[in-house]
């Protein structure tokens, strides 16, 4: 049988992995922001449909990364709440 201390340690380890993942997601988000800015500067004044589609796709990707960060924050919060009940 696993002890409470072992369960808490495993939860803490999982939380650390999630936090590491959040750092990677934040870095990816920053890179996407930079890409959006560079694309916008490169195609300034263009009304081509592909430009709009590319910009929308980058915006969607950034939004999905934000959603990911919200979900991981909730996961950490709930894991910590559970660990506190042990």
N, CA, C and O atoms as a GROMACS GRO file, in nm:
protein
  344
    1UNK      N    1   0.083  -0.117   0.000
    1UNK     CA    2   0.000   0.000   0.000
    1UNK      C    3   0.089   0.125   0.000
    1UNK      O    4   0.191   0.130   0.068
    2UNK      N    5   0.049   0.223  -0.076
    2UNK     CA    6   0.124   0.347  -0.090
    2UNK      C    7   0.089   0.440   0.027
    2UNK      O    8  -0.028   0.454   0.064
    3UNK      N    9   0.192   0.502   0.084
    3UNK     CA   10   0.168   0.593   0.196
    3UNK      C   11   0.118   0.729   0.146
    3UNK      O   12   0.131   0.762   0.028
    4UNK      N   13   0.060   0.805   0.237
    4UNK     CA   14   0.012   0.939   0.204
    4UNK      C   15   0.129   1.026   0.158
    4UNK      O   16   0.116   1.104   0.064
    5UNK      N   17   0.242   1.012   0.225
    5UNK     CA   18   0.360   1.091   0.187
    5UNK      C   19   0.404   1.059   0.044
    5UNK      O   20   0.446   1.149  -0.029
    6UNK      N   21   0.395   0.933   0.005
    6UNK     CA   22   0.432   0.894  -0.132
    6UNK      C   23   0.333   0.952  -0.233
    6UNK      O   24   0.373   0.996  -0.341
    7UNK      N   25   0.206   0.952  -0.199
    7UNK     CA   26   0.106   1.010  -0.289
    7UNK      C   27   0.130   1.159  -0.304
    7UNK      O   28   0.127   1.212  -0.415
    8UNK      N   29   0.155   1.227  -0.193
    8UNK     CA   30   0.182   1.371  -0.200
    8UNK      C   31   0.308   1.400  -0.281
    8UNK      O   32   0.312   1.496  -0.358
    9UNK      N   33   0.410   1.318  -0.264
    9UNK     CA   34   0.534   1.337  -0.340
    9UNK      C   35   0.510   1.315  -0.489
    9UNK      O   36   0.565   1.387  -0.572
   10UNK      N   37   0.428   1.217  -0.523
   10UNK     CA   38   0.396   1.191  -0.663
   10UNK      C   39   0.316   1.306  -0.722
   10UNK      O   40   0.337   1.344  -0.837
   11UNK      N   41   0.223   1.361  -0.644
   11UNK     CA   42   0.145   1.477  -0.690
   11UNK      C   43   0.238   1.596  -0.712
   11UNK      O   44   0.227   1.665  -0.813
   12UNK      N   45   0.327   1.620  -0.617
   12UNK     CA   46   0.423   1.730  -0.631
   12UNK      C   47   0.509   1.713  -0.756
   12UNK      O   48   0.536   1.810  -0.827
   13UNK      N   49   0.550   1.591  -0.782
   13UNK     CA   50   0.630   1.564  -0.903
   13UNK      C   51   0.549   1.591  -1.029
   13UNK      O   52   0.600   1.650  -1.124
   14UNK      N   53   0.424   1.549  -1.029
   14UNK     CA   54   0.338   1.574  -1.146
   14UNK      C   55   0.319   1.723  -1.166
   14UNK      O   56   0.321   1.772  -1.279
   15UNK      N   57   0.299   1.796  -1.057
   15UNK     CA   58   0.282   1.941  -1.066
   15UNK      C   59   0.407   2.006  -1.124
   15UNK      O   60   0.397   2.097  -1.206
   16UNK      N   61   0.524   1.960  -1.082
   16UNK     CA   62   0.648   2.015  -1.136
   16UNK      C   63   0.656   1.993  -1.287
   16UNK      O   64   0.701   2.081  -1.361
   17UNK      N   65   0.613   1.876  -1.333
   17UNK     CA   66   0.613   1.848  -1.477
   17UNK      C   67   0.516   1.940  -1.550
   17UNK      O   68   0.546   1.990  -1.659
   18UNK      N   69   0.402   1.962  -1.490
   18UNK     CA   70   0.305   2.053  -1.552
   18UNK      C   71   0.363   2.194  -1.559
   18UNK      O   72   0.349   2.262  -1.661
   19UNK      N   73   0.427   2.238  -1.452
   19UNK     CA   74   0.487   2.371  -1.450
   19UNK      C   75   0.597   2.384  -1.556
   19UNK      O   76   0.610   2.489  -1.620
   20UNK      N   77   0.675   2.279  -1.573
   20UNK     CA   78   0.777   2.279  -1.680
   20UNK      C   79   0.709   2.291  -1.816
   20UNK      O   80   0.757   2.363  -1.904
   21UNK      N   81   0.599   2.220  -1.833
   21UNK     CA   82   0.525   2.227  -1.958
   21UNK      C   83   0.468   2.366  -1.981
   21UNK      O   84   0.467   2.416  -2.093
   22UNK      N   85   0.421   2.428  -1.874
   22UNK     CA   86   0.369   2.565  -1.886
   22UNK      C   87   0.478   2.660  -1.935
   22UNK      O   88   0.452   2.749  -2.016
   23UNK      N   89   0.598   2.641  -1.886
   23UNK     CA   90   0.709   2.726  -1.931
   23UNK      C   91   0.732   2.709  -2.081
   23UNK      O   92   0.757   2.807  -2.152
   24UNK      N   93   0.724   2.586  -2.128
   24UNK     CA   94   0.742   2.561  -2.271
   24UNK      C   95   0.628   2.624  -2.352
   24UNK      O   96   0.651   2.677  -2.460
   25UNK      N   97   0.508   2.616  -2.300
   25UNK     CA   98   0.394   2.676  -2.369
   25UNK      C   99   0.407   2.828  -2.374
   25UNK      O  100   0.378   2.891  -2.476
   26UNK      N  101   0.452   2.887  -2.263
   26UNK     CA  102   0.473   3.033  -2.262
   26UNK      C  103   0.579   3.073  -2.365
   26UNK      O  104   0.565   3.174  -2.434
   27UNK      N  105   0.685   2.994  -2.375
   27UNK     CA  106   0.790   3.022  -2.473
   27UNK      C  107   0.735   3.009  -2.615
   27UNK      O  108   0.765   3.091  -2.701
   28UNK      N  109   0.655   2.908  -2.639
   28UNK     CA  110   0.594   2.890  -2.771
   28UNK      C  111   0.501   3.007  -2.803
   28UNK      O  112   0.497   3.054  -2.916
   29UNK      N  113   0.427   3.052  -2.704
   29UNK     CA  114   0.337   3.165  -2.723
   29UNK      C  115   0.416   3.291  -2.759
   29UNK      O  116   0.375   3.367  -2.847
   30UNK      N  117   0.526   3.313  -2.692
   30UNK     CA  118   0.610   3.430  -2.722
   30UNK      C  119   0.665   3.421  -2.864
   30UNK      O  120   0.672   3.522  -2.934
   31UNK      N  121   0.702   3.302  -2.906
   31UNK     CA  122   0.752   3.283  -3.042
   31UNK      C  123   0.642   3.310  -3.144
   31UNK      O  124   0.668   3.371  -3.248
   32UNK      N  125   0.522   3.265  -3.115
   32UNK     CA  126   0.410   3.292  -3.206
   32UNK      C  127   0.378   3.441  -3.213
   32UNK      O  128   0.348   3.493  -3.320
   33UNK      N  129   0.386   3.508  -3.099
   33UNK     CA  130   0.364   3.653  -3.099
   33UNK      C  131   0.466   3.722  -3.190
   33UNK      O  132   0.432   3.810  -3.269
   34UNK      N  133   0.590   3.681  -3.178
   34UNK     CA  134   0.696   3.738  -3.263
   34UNK      C  135   0.669   3.706  -3.410
   34UNK      O  136   0.687   3.792  -3.497
   35UNK      N  137   0.627   3.584  -3.438
   35UNK     CA  138   0.596   3.546  -3.576
   35UNK      C  139   0.482   3.630  -3.631
   35UNK      O  140   0.487   3.674  -3.746
   36UNK      N  141   0.380   3.653  -3.549
   36UNK     CA  142   0.267   3.736  -3.594
   36UNK      C  143   0.314   3.877  -3.628
   36UNK      O  144   0.274   3.934  -3.730
   37UNK      N  145   0.399   3.933  -3.544
   37UNK     CA  146   0.449   4.068  -3.569
   37UNK      C  147   0.532   4.074  -3.696
   37UNK      O  148   0.520   4.167  -3.775
   38UNK      N  149   0.617   3.975  -3.715
   38UNK     CA  150   0.702   3.972  -3.834
   38UNK      C  151   0.619   3.954  -3.961
   38UNK      O  152   0.645   4.017  -4.063
   39UNK      N  153   0.520   3.866  -3.953
   39UNK     CA  154   0.433   3.846  -4.069
   39UNK      C  155   0.357   3.973  -4.100
   39UNK      O  156   0.346   4.013  -4.216
   40UNK      N  157   0.304   4.037  -3.997
   40UNK     CA  158   0.228   4.160  -4.019
   40UNK      C  159   0.315   4.266  -4.085
   40UNK      O  160   0.269   4.337  -4.175
   41UNK      N  161   0.438   4.277  -4.041
   41UNK     CA  162   0.529   4.376  -4.100
   41UNK      C  163   0.564   4.339  -4.244
   41UNK      O  164   0.575   4.426  -4.330
   42UNK      N  165   0.580   4.210  -4.269
   42UNK     CA  166   0.620   4.165  -4.402
   42UNK      C  167   0.509   4.183  -4.505
   42UNK      O  168   0.537   4.209  -4.623
   43UNK      N  169   0.386   4.170  -4.463
   43UNK     CA  170   0.274   4.174  -4.558
   43UNK      C  171   0.190   4.300  -4.544
   43UNK      O  172   0.078   4.306  -4.594
   44UNK      N  173   0.243   4.400  -4.476
   44UNK     CA  174   0.171   4.524  -4.453
   44UNK      C  175   0.117   4.580  -4.584
   44UNK      O  176   0.191   4.598  -4.681
   45UNK      N  177  -0.011   4.605  -4.586
   45UNK     CA  178  -0.075   4.661  -4.704
   45UNK      C  179  -0.132   4.558  -4.799
   45UNK      O  180  -0.205   4.593  -4.892
   46UNK      N  181  -0.100   4.431  -4.778
   46UNK     CA  182  -0.152   4.326  -4.867
   46UNK      C  183  -0.295   4.292  -4.829
   46UNK      O  184  -0.330   4.281  -4.711
   47UNK      N  185  -0.376   4.276  -4.929
   47UNK     CA  186  -0.515   4.236  -4.906
   47UNK      C  187  -0.539   4.093  -4.954
   47UNK      O  188  -0.654   4.050  -4.966
   48UNK      N  189  -0.430   4.020  -4.980
   48UNK     CA  190  -0.445   3.883  -5.031
   48UNK      C  191  -0.511   3.796  -4.924
   48UNK      O  192  -0.482   3.806  -4.805
   49UNK      N  193  -0.600   3.710  -4.971
   49UNK     CA  194  -0.675   3.622  -4.880
   49UNK      C  195  -0.582   3.535  -4.796
   49UNK      O  196  -0.609   3.512  -4.678
   50UNK      N  197  -0.474   3.487  -4.853
   50UNK     CA  198  -0.382   3.399  -4.781
   50UNK      C  199  -0.319   3.469  -4.661
   50UNK      O  200  -0.292   3.406  -4.558
   51UNK      N  201  -0.297   3.597  -4.674
   51UNK     CA  202  -0.240   3.674  -4.564
   51UNK      C  203  -0.336   3.675  -4.445
   51UNK      O  204  -0.297   3.652  -4.331
   52UNK      N  205  -0.461   3.701  -4.474
   52UNK     CA  206  -0.562   3.701  -4.367
   52UNK      C  207  -0.576   3.565  -4.303
   52UNK      O  208  -0.592   3.554  -4.181
   53UNK      N  209  -0.572   3.460  -4.386
   53UNK     CA  210  -0.584   3.324  -4.333
   53UNK      C  211  -0.465   3.291  -4.243
   53UNK      O  212  -0.481   3.233  -4.136
   54UNK      N  213  -0.345   3.329  -4.288
   54UNK     CA  214  -0.224   3.303  -4.209
   54UNK      C  215  -0.230   3.378  -4.076
   54UNK      O  216  -0.198   3.321  -3.971
   55UNK      N  217  -0.271   3.504  -4.079
   55UNK     CA  218  -0.280   3.582  -3.956
   55UNK      C  219  -0.386   3.525  -3.862
   55UNK      O  220  -0.366   3.520  -3.740
   56UNK      N  221  -0.497   3.483  -3.917
   56UNK     CA  222  -0.602   3.423  -3.834
   56UNK      C  223  -0.556   3.292  -3.771
   56UNK      O  224  -0.587   3.263  -3.656
   57UNK      N  225  -0.481   3.213  -3.848
   57UNK     CA  226  -0.431   3.085  -3.795
   57UNK      C  227  -0.332   3.108  -3.680
   57UNK      O  228  -0.336   3.037  -3.580
   58UNK      N  229  -0.246   3.206  -3.696
   58UNK     CA  230  -0.152   3.238  -3.587
   58UNK      C  231  -0.225   3.289  -3.464
   58UNK      O  232  -0.190   3.255  -3.351
   59UNK      N  233  -0.326   3.369  -3.485
   59UNK     CA  234  -0.406   3.419  -3.374
   59UNK      C  235  -0.478   3.305  -3.303
   59UNK      O  236  -0.485   3.301  -3.180
   60UNK      N  237  -0.532   3.213  -3.381
   60UNK     CA  238  -0.600   3.096  -3.323
   60UNK      C  239  -0.502   3.012  -3.243
   60UNK      O  240  -0.534   2.967  -3.133
   61UNK      N  241  -0.383   2.991  -3.297
   61UNK     CA  242  -0.282   2.912  -3.227
   61UNK      C  243  -0.246   2.977  -3.094
   61UNK      O  244  -0.232   2.909  -2.992
   62UNK      N  245  -0.230   3.107  -3.094
   62UNK     CA  246  -0.199   3.180  -2.971
   62UNK      C  247  -0.312   3.164  -2.870
   62UNK      O  248  -0.288   3.142  -2.752
   63UNK      N  249  -0.435   3.176  -2.917
   63UNK     CA  250  -0.550   3.158  -2.828
   63UNK      C  251  -0.556   3.018  -2.769
   63UNK      O  252  -0.591   3.002  -2.652
   64UNK      N  253  -0.523   2.919  -2.849
   64UNK     CA  254  -0.526   2.782  -2.800
   64UNK      C  255  -0.416   2.758  -2.697
   64UNK      O  256  -0.435   2.681  -2.602
   65UNK      N  257  -0.302   2.823  -2.714
   65UNK     CA  258  -0.198   2.812  -2.612
   65UNK      C  259  -0.243   2.879  -2.483
   65UNK      O  260  -0.215   2.829  -2.374
   66UNK      N  261  -0.313   2.991  -2.494
   66UNK     CA  262  -0.369   3.056  -2.375
   66UNK      C  263  -0.469   2.963  -2.305
   66UNK      O  264  -0.471   2.954  -2.182
   67UNK      N  265  -0.551   2.895  -2.384
   67UNK     CA  266  -0.646   2.799  -2.327
   67UNK      C  267  -0.571   2.686  -2.256
   67UNK      O  268  -0.613   2.640  -2.150
   68UNK      N  269  -0.462   2.643  -2.315
   68UNK     CA  270  -0.380   2.538  -2.256
   68UNK      C  271  -0.328   2.582  -2.119
   68UNK      O  272  -0.333   2.506  -2.022
   69UNK      N  273  -0.279   2.706  -2.111
   69UNK     CA  274  -0.228   2.757  -1.984
   69UNK      C  275  -0.338   2.767  -1.880
   69UNK      O  276  -0.315   2.741  -1.762
   70UNK      N  277  -0.456   2.803  -1.921
   70UNK     CA  278  -0.570   2.808  -1.827
   70UNK      C  279  -0.602   2.669  -1.775
   70UNK      O  280  -0.628   2.651  -1.656
   71UNK      N  281  -0.601   2.572  -1.863
   71UNK     CA  282  -0.632   2.435  -1.823
   71UNK      C  283  -0.525   2.378  -1.730
   71UNK      O  284  -0.558   2.311  -1.632
   72UNK      N  285  -0.399   2.405  -1.760
   72UNK     CA  286  -0.293   2.352  -1.674
   72UNK      C  287  -0.295   2.420  -1.538
   72UNK      O  288  -0.267   2.357  -1.436
   73UNK      N  289  -0.328   2.549  -1.534
   73UNK     CA  290  -0.339   2.619  -1.405
   73UNK      C  291  -0.450   2.556  -1.321
   73UNK      O  292  -0.435   2.538  -1.200
   74UNK      N  293  -0.560   2.523  -1.385
   74UNK     CA  294  -0.670   2.459  -1.314
   74UNK      C  295  -0.629   2.320  -1.265
   74UNK      O  296  -0.664   2.280  -1.154
   75UNK      N  297  -0.555   2.248  -1.347
   75UNK     CA  298  -0.509   2.115  -1.306
   75UNK      C  299  -0.419   2.123  -1.184
   75UNK      O  300  -0.431   2.044  -1.091
   76UNK      N  301  -0.328   2.220  -1.186
   76UNK     CA  302  -0.239   2.238  -1.070
   76UNK      C  303  -0.320   2.272  -0.945
   76UNK      O  304  -0.298   2.215  -0.838
   77UNK      N  305  -0.411   2.365  -0.960
   77UNK     CA  306  -0.494   2.406  -0.846
   77UNK      C  307  -0.569   2.287  -0.787
   77UNK      O  308  -0.573   2.271  -0.665
   78UNK      N  309  -0.628   2.206  -0.872
   78UNK     CA  310  -0.707   2.093  -0.824
   78UNK      C  311  -0.618   1.984  -0.762
   78UNK      O  312  -0.654   1.922  -0.663
   79UNK      N  313  -0.501   1.962  -0.823
   79UNK     CA  314  -0.408   1.863  -0.767
   79UNK      C  315  -0.360   1.908  -0.629
   79UNK      O  316  -0.350   1.827  -0.537
   80UNK      N  317  -0.331   2.037  -0.615
   80UNK     CA  318  -0.289   2.089  -0.487
   80UNK      C  319  -0.402   2.081  -0.384
   80UNK      O  320  -0.378   2.051  -0.267
   81UNK      N  321  -0.524   2.109  -0.428
   81UNK     CA  322  -0.638   2.099  -0.337
   81UNK      C  323  -0.657   1.955  -0.289
   81UNK      O  324  -0.685   1.931  -0.172
   82UNK      N  325  -0.640   1.860  -0.381
   82UNK     CA  326  -0.653   1.719  -0.341
   82UNK      C  327  -0.542   1.682  -0.243
   82UNK      O  328  -0.569   1.618  -0.141
   83UNK      N  329  -0.419   1.721  -0.273
   83UNK     CA  330  -0.306   1.688  -0.186
   83UNK      C  331  -0.328   1.746  -0.046
   83UNK      O  332  -0.289   1.685   0.053
   84UNK      N  333  -0.391   1.862  -0.039
   84UNK     CA  334  -0.415   1.925   0.090
   84UNK      C  335  -0.516   1.846   0.175
   84UNK      O  336  -0.518   1.860   0.298
   85UNK      N  337  -0.598   1.764   0.109
   85UNK     CA  338  -0.697   1.686   0.184
   85UNK      C  339  -0.639   1.557   0.240
   85UNK      O  340  -0.701   1.490   0.323
   86UNK      N  341  -0.520   1.522   0.193
   86UNK     CA  342  -0.460   1.395   0.238
   86UNK      C  343  -0.401   1.405   0.377
   86UNK      O  344  -0.348   1.307   0.428
   0.00000   0.00000   0.00000
